[in-house]
Amino acid sequence: MTALVLFGGGGDLAMRMLLPSLYFLDHDGLLPEGLKIIGAARSEETPAEYIARVRQSVEAKARADKAWDETVWARMEARLDYMAVDATSAESLKPLRDKVGQGSVTSFLAVSPSLYARIVTAMRAAGLAEPEDRVVLEKPVGRDLESFRAIDDAVADAFSEAQVFRIDHYLGKETVQNLLALRFGNTIFEPLWNNLSIDHVQITVGETVGVGDRWPYYDEYGALRDMLQNHMLQLLCLVAMEPPSDLDADSVRNEKVKVLRSLRPITHEDAERVTVRGQYESGTSGGKPVPSYDEERGLDSDTETFVAIRADIDNWRWAGVPFFMRTGKRLAEKRTEIVIQFKPVPHSIFGHDDRGDVQANRMVIELQPEEDISLSVMNKRPGLDQRMQLQPIQMSLSWGVGGKDARPPRRRIAYERLLLDAMAGDSTLFVRRDEAEKAWEWVDQVSQAWADAGTKPHDYAPGSWGPDEADMLLARTGRDWNTTDA
């Protein structure tokens, strides 16, 4: 590995996530020896000015994590360079190829996906798409299956599939990877991981912030395309996939594709029964008045800022087990979690008086604001009462008996793992083309079902968990959303 080129190297993603991630990797001695890190953007600034901006951003993040070290920064600073380029022009990129020198290049496109096709075409002409080179694409690629294919066809003209790394930063989270270890590294869970023992699964991605000045992008995508098509379907695949033969990249991704192929299509006849669209009104959030989405946009809009969906996987393992997904802006909490709700015991021998109810086991995989995997089990309440009384207890499966207080001192940025893997050519945690196509195909069916059924967003109050109809989505099946910690 010779160089990592960050197209859009002066933008928000690079400054807020990518460059701090690279600093932490350097801090831990994980960056390849001699690696060059080159920022590339339109801004006409000198390398010294760029490096000063990088330091400001990285130092703030590193000091917050008590990881700032002048020696480490000096080492990283020696790797850094900057070049003002028009990434869509081959002539503009040729000097960048010369600056990189001999060896392989990993190019991270931290720019608008609408530019991907023109950029990779220019990269190919400029010699930045050689067989040993790689390209990392940030989501979302396209806004539907047709536009995804148009962009990806251009990418495929410049790079082979083995050279393309479609990134979903959720897959870089430690807890998401730990889910694979939990399922496939232990004999006690996998035999229960099916419709005989699991009642249903919930996936929640809640945000307390509104769309704000991102509305031009958001109005085109909405919650369905912005979050569910990528992050949430990736989480669903990891929960539902069959055991792969090994951890080879294609072995893992083959099983994820099988899940997406098994998703039951949603038609316009199903839309009202299994989906909910919502849009936040004006109100109060965090004790402060906040505008509605339409007020932020300046015009009335039917764009959904909340979506809840019941997904069914039509295969032997999951037949009859509903997967409920919800995501939205201006919700009650910033929370990302997966809830595995097990079935209750078939018969309680403990009665239903003051001995305590026997609650069904539940596993909660928490991704944010903290990362943890916990399992609720029933336990005897301590004491000398002649009648046995029960109580639920929570066991942390991530960091040992100390639970969340025992976690490592620094939670890694998800991009750290993914940057390392991309530079090493390990595509296990990246999305393959057929995987992305199947996800878009299913999401397009949902979008078309809404259009055919004339489904409009329901209003919901800021600081709530979405419209009442989202609660009814589960209530009709005799279930409730998880709204408390496990």
C-alpha positions as CSV (number, residue, x, y, z in Angstrom):
1,M,0.0,0.0,0.0
2,T,1.4,3.3,-1.1
3,A,-1.3,5.9,-0.7
4,L,-4.8,6.7,0.6
5,V,-6.4,9.5,-1.4
6,L,-9.4,11.2,0.2
7,F,-11.5,12.8,-2.5
8,G,-13.6,15.5,-0.7
9,G,-10.7,15.5,1.8
10,G,-11.7,18.9,3.2
11,G,-15.4,18.1,3.7
12,D,-17.4,17.2,6.7
13,L,-17.0,13.4,6.5
14,A,-13.3,13.5,6.0
15,M,-12.7,16.1,8.8
16,R,-15.2,14.6,11.3
17,M,-14.7,10.9,10.8
18,L,-12.0,9.8,8.3
19,L,-9.0,11.8,9.4
20,P,-9.6,11.3,13.1
21,S,-9.9,7.6,12.4
22,L,-6.6,7.6,10.6
23,Y,-5.0,9.4,13.5
24,F,-6.3,6.8,16.0
25,L,-5.0,4.0,13.7
26,D,-1.6,5.7,13.6
27,H,-1.8,6.1,17.4
28,D,-2.2,2.4,17.7
29,G,0.5,1.5,15.3
30,L,-1.9,0.0,12.7
31,L,-1.2,2.1,9.6
32,P,1.0,0.6,7.0
33,E,4.6,1.8,7.1
34,G,5.2,4.6,4.5
35,L,1.5,5.2,3.8
36,K,0.8,8.6,2.3
37,I,-2.5,10.3,3.1
38,I,-3.5,12.8,0.4
39,G,-6.5,15.1,0.6
40,A,-7.9,16.0,-2.7
41,A,-10.6,18.7,-3.2
42,R,-11.6,21.7,-5.2
43,S,-10.5,24.2,-2.5
44,E,-7.5,26.2,-3.5
45,E,-5.5,26.0,-0.3
46,T,-1.9,25.1,0.3
47,P,-0.8,21.8,1.9
48,A,0.2,23.7,5.0
49,E,-3.2,25.3,5.3
50,Y,-4.9,22.0,4.8
51,I,-2.8,20.2,7.4
52,A,-3.5,23.0,9.9
53,R,-7.3,22.4,9.4
54,V,-6.7,18.6,9.8
55,R,-4.8,19.1,13.0
56,Q,-7.6,21.3,14.4
57,S,-10.2,18.7,13.7
58,V,-8.1,15.7,14.8
59,E,-6.8,17.3,18.0
60,A,-10.3,18.2,19.2
61,K,-11.5,14.6,18.7
62,A,-8.3,13.0,20.2
63,R,-8.3,15.3,23.3
64,A,-11.9,14.5,23.9
65,D,-10.9,10.8,24.0
66,K,-7.7,11.5,26.0
67,A,-5.6,10.2,23.1
68,W,-3.7,13.3,21.8
69,D,0.0,12.7,21.4
70,E,2.3,15.2,19.7
71,T,4.6,12.4,18.7
72,V,1.8,10.6,17.0
73,W,0.7,13.8,15.3
74,A,4.2,14.5,14.0
75,R,4.2,11.0,12.5
76,M,0.8,11.5,10.9
77,E,1.6,15.0,9.7
78,A,4.6,13.6,7.8
79,R,2.1,11.4,5.9
80,L,-0.3,14.2,5.0
81,D,-0.4,16.1,1.8
82,Y,-3.0,18.0,-0.2
83,M,-3.8,18.8,-3.8
84,A,-6.4,21.0,-5.3
85,V,-8.1,19.0,-8.1
86,D,-11.2,18.7,-10.2
87,A,-11.9,15.1,-9.6
88,T,-14.1,14.8,-12.6
89,S,-11.3,15.8,-15.0
90,A,-8.6,13.3,-16.0
91,E,-6.2,16.1,-16.8
92,S,-6.6,17.5,-13.3
93,L,-6.0,14.0,-11.8
94,K,-2.9,13.1,-13.7
95,P,-0.6,15.3,-11.4
96,L,-2.2,13.5,-8.4
97,R,-1.2,10.1,-10.0
98,D,2.4,11.5,-10.2
99,K,2.3,12.7,-6.6
100,V,1.2,9.2,-5.4
101,G,4.1,7.5,-7.1
102,Q,4.5,3.8,-7.7
103,G,2.4,1.3,-5.8
104,S,-1.2,0.7,-5.0
105,V,-3.7,3.5,-4.2
106,T,-7.0,3.3,-2.2
107,S,-9.3,6.2,-3.2
108,F,-12.1,7.1,-0.8
109,L,-14.9,9.1,-2.5
110,A,-16.2,11.2,0.3
111,V,-18.2,13.3,-2.2
112,S,-21.7,13.4,-3.5
113,P,-22.7,10.0,-5.1
114,S,-24.0,12.0,-8.0
115,L,-20.4,12.6,-9.0
116,Y,-19.2,9.0,-8.7
117,A,-19.6,8.1,-12.3
118,R,-17.7,11.1,-13.6
119,I,-15.0,10.7,-11.0
120,V,-14.2,7.0,-11.6
121,T,-14.2,7.6,-15.4
122,A,-11.6,10.4,-14.8
123,M,-9.6,8.2,-12.4
124,R,-9.4,5.4,-15.0
125,A,-8.1,7.8,-17.6
126,A,-5.6,9.3,-15.2
127,G,-4.1,5.9,-14.2
128,L,-5.8,5.8,-10.7
129,A,-7.7,2.6,-11.5
130,E,-4.9,0.1,-12.1
131,P,-5.5,-3.6,-11.1
132,E,-3.9,-3.1,-7.7
133,D,-5.8,0.0,-6.9
134,R,-9.1,0.2,-4.9
135,V,-12.0,2.5,-4.6
136,V,-14.3,3.1,-1.5
137,L,-17.8,4.4,-2.2
138,E,-19.8,6.1,0.6
139,K,-23.5,5.5,0.8
140,P,-26.1,6.1,-0.6
141,V,-25.2,5.0,-4.1
142,G,-28.2,6.1,-6.1
143,R,-31.7,6.8,-4.9
144,D,-33.4,3.7,-6.5
145,L,-32.4,0.5,-8.3
146,E,-32.2,2.2,-11.7
147,S,-29.9,5.0,-10.6
148,F,-27.8,2.6,-8.5
149,R,-27.2,0.5,-11.6
150,A,-26.3,3.5,-13.7
151,I,-23.7,4.6,-11.2
152,D,-22.4,1.2,-10.6
153,D,-22.1,0.4,-14.3
154,A,-19.7,3.3,-14.6
155,V,-17.8,2.1,-11.5
156,A,-17.6,-1.4,-13.1
157,D,-16.1,0.1,-16.3
158,A,-13.2,1.4,-14.2
159,F,-12.8,-1.2,-11.5
160,S,-13.4,-4.9,-11.0
161,E,-15.9,-5.9,-8.3
162,A,-12.9,-7.1,-6.1
163,Q,-11.6,-3.5,-6.2
164,V,-14.8,-1.9,-5.1
165,F,-15.6,-1.3,-1.4
166,R,-19.2,0.0,-0.8
167,I,-19.0,1.2,2.7
168,D,-21.7,1.1,5.4
169,H,-20.2,2.4,8.6
170,Y,-22.6,0.5,10.8
171,L,-20.8,-2.7,9.8
172,G,-17.6,-1.3,11.3
173,K,-19.2,-1.0,14.8
174,E,-17.6,-3.4,17.3
175,T,-21.0,-4.6,18.6
176,V,-22.2,-5.5,15.1
177,Q,-19.1,-7.6,14.5
178,N,-19.6,-9.1,18.0
179,L,-23.0,-10.3,16.9
180,L,-21.3,-12.7,14.5
181,A,-19.0,-13.9,17.2
182,L,-22.0,-14.4,19.5
183,R,-24.0,-16.3,17.0
184,F,-21.4,-18.5,15.4
185,G,-18.8,-18.8,18.1
186,N,-21.1,-20.3,20.8
187,T,-23.2,-23.4,20.8
188,I,-25.8,-22.0,23.2
189,F,-27.4,-19.4,20.9
190,E,-27.4,-20.7,17.3
191,P,-29.7,-23.7,18.1
192,L,-32.2,-21.2,19.5
193,W,-31.8,-18.7,16.6
194,N,-35.0,-19.6,14.7
195,N,-38.8,-19.6,14.7
196,L,-39.0,-22.3,17.3
197,S,-37.5,-20.0,20.0
198,I,-37.7,-16.4,18.7
199,D,-41.0,-14.5,18.8
200,H,-40.0,-11.5,16.8
201,V,-37.1,-9.1,16.1
202,Q,-37.1,-5.3,16.4
203,I,-34.6,-2.9,14.8
204,T,-34.7,0.8,15.9
205,V,-32.6,3.7,14.6
206,G,-33.9,6.8,16.4
207,E,-32.5,10.3,16.1
208,T,-33.5,13.4,18.2
209,V,-32.3,15.9,15.6
210,G,-34.3,17.2,12.7
211,V,-33.4,17.4,9.1
212,G,-32.4,21.1,9.3
213,D,-30.4,22.5,6.4
214,R,-30.0,19.0,5.0
215,W,-33.5,19.1,3.5
216,P,-32.4,19.4,-0.1
217,Y,-30.8,16.0,0.1
218,Y,-33.3,14.5,2.5
219,D,-36.3,15.6,0.5
220,E,-35.0,13.5,-2.4
221,Y,-34.4,10.4,-0.3
222,G,-36.6,10.4,2.8
223,A,-36.2,8.0,5.8
224,L,-36.8,4.9,3.6
225,R,-33.9,5.4,1.3
226,D,-31.6,7.3,3.7
227,M,-31.6,4.7,6.5
228,L,-33.7,1.6,5.9
229,Q,-32.2,0.7,2.5
230,N,-28.7,0.4,3.8
231,H,-28.1,0.5,7.6
232,M,-31.2,-1.3,8.7
233,L,-31.3,-4.0,6.1
234,Q,-27.6,-4.7,6.8
235,L,-28.5,-5.2,10.5
236,L,-31.4,-7.4,9.5
237,C,-29.1,-9.5,7.3
238,L,-26.6,-10.1,10.1
239,V,-29.4,-11.2,12.5
240,A,-31.1,-13.5,10.0
241,M,-28.3,-14.9,7.8
242,E,-27.5,-18.6,7.9
243,P,-24.0,-19.7,9.2
244,P,-21.5,-19.1,6.5
245,S,-19.0,-21.9,5.7
246,D,-16.1,-19.6,6.9
247,L,-15.4,-15.9,7.3
248,D,-14.2,-15.4,3.7
249,A,-15.8,-12.2,2.3
250,D,-17.9,-14.0,-0.3
251,S,-19.0,-16.7,2.1
252,V,-20.5,-14.0,4.5
253,R,-22.0,-11.9,1.7
254,N,-23.5,-14.9,0.0
255,E,-25.6,-15.6,3.1
256,K,-26.6,-11.9,3.4
257,V,-27.9,-11.9,-0.2
258,K,-29.9,-15.0,0.5
259,V,-31.8,-13.1,3.3
260,L,-32.5,-10.2,0.9
261,R,-33.8,-12.6,-1.7
262,S,-36.1,-14.1,0.9
263,L,-37.8,-10.8,1.9
264,R,-41.5,-11.0,1.2
265,P,-42.5,-8.3,-1.4
266,I,-44.7,-5.5,-0.1
267,T,-47.5,-4.6,-2.5
268,H,-50.0,-1.7,-2.4
269,E,-52.6,-4.0,-0.8
270,D,-50.1,-4.6,2.1
271,A,-48.9,-1.0,2.4
272,E,-51.4,0.2,5.1
273,R,-51.1,-3.1,7.1
274,V,-47.4,-3.5,7.3
275,T,-45.9,0.0,6.8
276,V,-46.2,3.4,8.4
277,R,-44.9,6.7,7.0
278,G,-44.6,9.7,9.3
279,Q,-43.4,13.4,9.3
280,Y,-42.6,15.4,12.3
281,E,-44.7,18.5,13.2
282,S,-43.5,21.6,15.0
283,G,-43.4,21.3,18.8
284,T,-40.9,20.9,21.6
285,S,-37.8,18.7,21.7
286,G,-35.2,18.7,24.5
287,G,-37.1,21.6,26.1
288,K,-36.8,23.8,23.1
289,P,-39.3,24.8,20.4
290,V,-38.5,23.1,17.0
291,P,-40.0,23.7,13.6
292,S,-41.8,21.1,11.5
293,Y,-40.2,19.5,8.5
294,D,-42.3,21.5,6.2
295,E,-41.2,24.7,7.9
296,E,-37.6,23.7,7.6
297,R,-38.1,23.0,3.9
298,G,-40.2,26.1,3.3
299,L,-42.9,24.3,1.4
300,D,-45.3,21.5,2.0
301,S,-43.8,18.0,1.3
302,D,-44.9,14.4,1.5
303,T,-41.3,13.2,2.3
304,E,-41.3,10.8,5.3
305,T,-39.0,11.6,8.2
306,F,-40.2,8.4,9.9
307,V,-40.8,4.9,8.6
308,A,-41.9,1.7,10.3
309,I,-42.1,-1.6,8.5
310,R,-42.9,-5.2,9.2
311,A,-40.7,-7.4,7.1
312,D,-41.2,-11.1,6.7
313,I,-38.4,-13.5,5.6
314,D,-39.9,-16.4,3.7
315,N,-37.5,-19.3,4.5
316,W,-37.5,-22.3,6.9
317,R,-35.6,-20.6,9.7
318,W,-37.7,-17.4,10.0
319,A,-41.2,-18.4,8.7
320,G,-43.7,-16.8,11.0
321,V,-41.2,-14.5,12.7
322,P,-41.9,-10.8,12.0
323,F,-39.0,-8.3,11.8
324,F,-40.2,-4.8,12.8
325,M,-38.0,-1.9,11.7
326,R,-38.4,1.8,12.6
327,T,-36.3,4.9,12.0
328,G,-37.0,8.6,12.2
329,K,-35.9,12.1,13.0
330,R,-37.0,14.1,16.1
331,L,-37.8,11.0,18.1
332,A,-37.7,10.6,21.9
333,E,-34.1,9.2,22.1
334,K,-31.0,8.9,20.1
335,R,-30.9,5.1,20.0
336,T,-29.9,2.3,17.7
337,E,-30.6,-1.2,18.9
338,I,-31.7,-4.7,17.8
339,V,-34.1,-6.5,20.1
340,I,-34.3,-10.3,19.9
341,Q,-37.5,-11.2,21.7
342,F,-37.6,-14.9,22.6
343,K,-40.9,-16.8,23.1
344,P,-42.2,-17.2,26.7
345,V,-41.8,-20.5,28.5
346,P,-44.6,-22.9,27.4
347,H,-45.9,-23.3,31.0
348,S,-45.0,-21.4,34.2
349,I,-44.7,-23.5,37.3
350,F,-44.4,-20.4,39.4
351,G,-48.0,-19.2,39.4
352,H,-49.3,-15.7,38.8
353,D,-49.5,-14.2,42.3
354,D,-46.9,-12.2,44.1
355,R,-44.2,-14.6,43.1
356,G,-43.5,-12.4,40.0
357,D,-44.4,-12.8,36.4
358,V,-42.1,-15.0,34.3
359,Q,-40.9,-12.7,31.5
360,A,-39.7,-14.0,28.2
361,N,-36.0,-13.8,27.6
362,R,-34.8,-10.8,25.5
363,M,-31.5,-9.9,24.0
364,V,-30.8,-6.3,23.2
365,I,-27.9,-5.4,20.9
366,E,-27.3,-1.7,21.6
367,L,-25.2,0.2,19.0
368,Q,-25.7,3.8,20.2
369,P,-25.5,5.9,22.3
370,E,-23.5,3.0,24.0
371,E,-22.4,-0.3,22.6
372,D,-23.4,-3.4,24.5
373,I,-25.1,-6.8,24.1
374,S,-27.3,-7.7,27.1
375,L,-29.6,-10.7,27.8
376,S,-32.4,-10.7,30.3
377,V,-33.0,-13.9,32.2
378,M,-35.3,-14.9,35.1
379,N,-33.6,-15.4,38.4
380,K,-34.7,-16.2,42.0
381,R,-35.1,-13.2,44.1
382,P,-32.7,-13.4,47.1
383,G,-34.4,-14.1,50.4
384,L,-35.7,-16.8,52.8
385,D,-39.4,-16.6,51.7
386,Q,-40.8,-20.1,51.6
387,R,-42.4,-19.4,48.2
388,M,-39.9,-18.9,45.4
389,Q,-40.1,-15.4,43.9
390,L,-38.6,-14.4,40.6
391,Q,-37.1,-11.3,39.1
392,P,-35.5,-10.5,35.7
393,I,-31.8,-9.7,35.7
394,Q,-29.6,-8.3,32.9
395,M,-26.3,-9.9,31.8
396,S,-23.9,-8.1,29.7
397,L,-22.4,-10.2,26.9
398,S,-20.0,-7.7,25.5
399,W,-17.6,-6.6,28.3
400,G,-17.9,-9.2,31.0
401,V,-19.5,-9.1,34.4
402,G,-18.7,-5.5,34.9
403,G,-21.2,-4.6,32.1
404,K,-20.9,-1.2,30.5
405,D,-18.7,0.2,33.2
406,A,-16.0,-2.4,32.2
407,R,-15.9,-1.4,28.6
408,P,-12.6,-0.3,27.0
409,P,-11.6,3.4,27.6
410,R,-12.1,4.4,24.0
411,R,-14.9,3.4,21.7
412,R,-13.4,3.1,18.2
413,I,-14.9,5.1,15.3
414,A,-16.5,2.5,13.0
415,Y,-14.5,3.9,10.1
416,E,-11.2,2.7,11.7
417,R,-12.0,-0.9,11.1
418,L,-13.3,-0.3,7.6
419,L,-10.4,1.9,6.5
420,L,-8.0,-0.8,7.6
421,D,-9.9,-3.5,5.8
422,A,-10.2,-1.5,2.6
423,M,-6.5,-0.8,2.5
424,A,-5.8,-4.5,3.1
425,G,-8.3,-5.6,0.4
426,D,-10.6,-7.4,2.9
427,S,-14.2,-6.9,1.7
428,T,-16.0,-8.9,4.3
429,L,-17.6,-5.9,6.0
430,F,-18.5,-4.2,2.7
431,V,-21.5,-4.5,0.5
432,R,-21.3,-6.5,-2.8
433,R,-23.1,-5.3,-5.9
434,D,-25.8,-8.0,-6.0
435,E,-26.4,-7.3,-2.3
436,A,-27.0,-3.6,-2.9
437,E,-29.2,-4.4,-5.9
438,K,-31.5,-6.7,-3.9
439,A,-31.8,-4.1,-1.1
440,W,-32.8,-1.4,-3.6
441,E,-35.2,-3.8,-5.3
442,W,-37.1,-4.5,-2.1
443,V,-37.1,-0.8,-1.1
444,D,-38.3,0.2,-4.5
445,Q,-41.2,-2.2,-4.1
446,V,-42.1,-0.4,-0.8
447,S,-41.9,3.0,-2.4
448,Q,-44.0,1.9,-5.3
449,A,-46.6,0.4,-3.0
450,W,-46.9,3.7,-1.2
451,A,-47.3,5.5,-4.6
452,D,-50.0,3.0,-5.8
453,A,-51.9,3.1,-2.5
454,G,-51.6,6.9,-2.1
455,T,-50.0,6.5,1.3
456,K,-49.3,9.9,2.9
457,P,-47.1,10.5,6.0
458,H,-48.9,10.7,9.4
459,D,-48.0,13.6,11.6
460,Y,-46.1,13.0,14.8
461,A,-45.0,15.2,17.7
462,P,-41.3,15.9,18.2
463,G,-39.9,14.0,21.2
464,S,-42.3,11.1,20.6
465,W,-41.6,7.6,19.1
466,G,-43.4,8.5,15.9
467,P,-47.0,8.4,14.9
468,D,-49.6,6.3,16.8
469,E,-49.9,4.1,13.7
470,A,-46.4,2.8,14.4
471,D,-47.6,1.5,17.7
472,M,-50.6,-0.1,16.0
473,L,-48.3,-1.9,13.6
474,L,-47.2,-4.1,16.6
475,A,-50.4,-3.9,18.6
476,R,-52.3,-5.6,15.9
477,T,-50.1,-8.6,16.5
478,G,-50.3,-8.4,20.3
479,R,-46.8,-6.9,20.6
480,D,-45.2,-3.6,21.7
481,W,-42.1,-1.7,20.8
482,N,-39.2,-1.9,23.2
483,T,-39.0,1.5,24.9
484,T,-36.8,0.7,27.9
485,D,-33.3,-0.6,28.3
486,A,-32.9,-4.3,28.5
